[in-house]
Amino acid sequence: MKCFHAIYALTFVATWHTVCAESTSARPDVLFIAIDDLRPVLGCYGDSTAITPNIDRLAGRGTLFRRAYCQQAVCSPSRLSLLTGRRPDTIRVWDLATHFRKAVPDTVTLPQHFRNHGYHTQSIGKVYHGSGKPSKDPPSWSVEPQYDSVRDPNVRYALPENLQGKGLKRSAAEAADVPDNTYIDGIVCDAAVAALAELHKRKQPFFLAVGFRKPHLPFCAPQKYWDLYQRDRIPARTSDKHPHAAPDVAIRSWRELEGYTDIPDNASLSSAKVRELRHGYYACVSFVDAMVGRLLNELSRLKLQENTVVVLWGDHGFHLGEQGLWTKANNYELSTRVPLIISVPGQARPGRQSDALVELVDVYPTLADACGLSAVIGVEGISMVPLLADPQRAWKRAVFSQYPRALTGHRHRGHGDVMGYAVRTHRHRYVEWRDWKSQDVVATELYDHQHDADEMRNIADQAEHRQTVQRLSRILADGWQAALLPGMDRHE
């Protein structure tokens, strides 16, 4: 049976590449949907609370990756890692202010690779980072991006009391009886729908990147999306304490939630505020889902669906009070695991789910492979196209994430003083916190998902787990290439 699956996968890939290689015009279009701060709270991922019919619809015609992980759980490093196909230490981006071309100026990005192969590449919304130099990369795009850097409070808030505030951080949540395009994601969606209609007229394949900012804080969404949920029926957080025996560098707050006018400086939240924030997050997820639905409907209306690769991904996960943590900026499962759905026209098994361990650095070679483009040189991921044909085939042994810390304070610069390197296998998460200068290990973490799915007990120092720590430490030291199974090629 395994042999049959392998032959079937190779036949699918070879046939698709033959079709794509006939001419540039025969190549599929690409709709590339980035969603900020989205953890897998989606119906298609088994969340019984989430109301996400449109993303669920996309999963029904594509492949859903249940175990996808980002390379660093904060916006810019994660996005730049995906868009370059390289890991944070390679592009030397670990914070929100550094542009990847400072370290690797000649890198060909994912959209640039498509542009070099005759595609019209266009960006609407937050695709790179949402502000400053890291939000810009002219070589990637055929035309000037729209709404890539937006710092206007008037498209973040709608209520008078928030519009009269100061700075970007006003209330942490808002429900307003307003149209969708009062907020930036509705505006981005309007522009993307209009762009699809224009791109349909061109005799040129397109790569359209659309970036939605919700459910990033503040949790602002039209009232109708809040009304989809009854607050008292949204499940409470599974834990509110830090993991037992976790080192300080692992659980230190990034202080992203703090600073909003309704959040105490020490982030000591009442139970009512916790429930409101969790409600607001779900409302924003449903808001974004509706925007995704509009894009999918427009693809169908224009009869582009049958020739468009659609990929939807979250840049990292998000904590909603679990483990005593809020937002992201750590190495835990809730911050590093992301939703990832890929739909390719003609794929053999649409609607299937894969438990393979995959990473966001794999997206670049996958899209190039699926569209019949030449192999990508220097990327640090592998094509997932074989998983589209056989979602349960054997795949990587492990995937990798990292997060830096300063020795003191809450925010780091650059690589920080200490770097936490994490390896995730099917059963375990293991983290080594290393002094950046000496590379000495200053702290370790081990979580056994077979017995501790919520990662609440660090068992790295327990004698009975010494061999597991040694084995995972070797995997971490050997790196991503050693985690591939024998015979796997990064461009398979």
Secondary structure, 3 states (H helix, E strand, C coil): CHHHHHHHHHHHHHHHHHHHHCCHHHCCEEEEEEECCCCCCCHHHCCCCCCCHHHHHHHHCCEEEEEEECCCCCHHHHHHHHHHCCCHHHHCCCCCCCCHHHCCCCCCCHHHHHHHCCCEEEEEECCCCCCCHHHCCHHHCCCCCECCCCCCHHHCCCCHHHHCCCCCCCCCEEEECCCHHHCHHHHHHHHHHHHHHHHHHCCCCEEEEEEECCCCCCEEEEHHHHCCCCHHHCCCCCCCCCCECCCHHHHCCCCCCCCCCCCCCCCCCCHHHHHHHHHHHHHHHHHHHHHHHHHHHHHHHCCCHHHEEEEEEECCCCEECHHHCEECCCCCHHHHEEEEEEECCCCCCCCEEEEEEEEHHHHHHHHHHHCCCCCCCCCCCCCCHHHHHCCCCCCCCCEEEEEEECCCCCCCCCCCCEEEEEEECCCEEEEEEEECCCCCEEEEEEEECCCCCCCCECCCCCHHHHHHHHHHHHHHHHCHHHHCCCCCCCCC
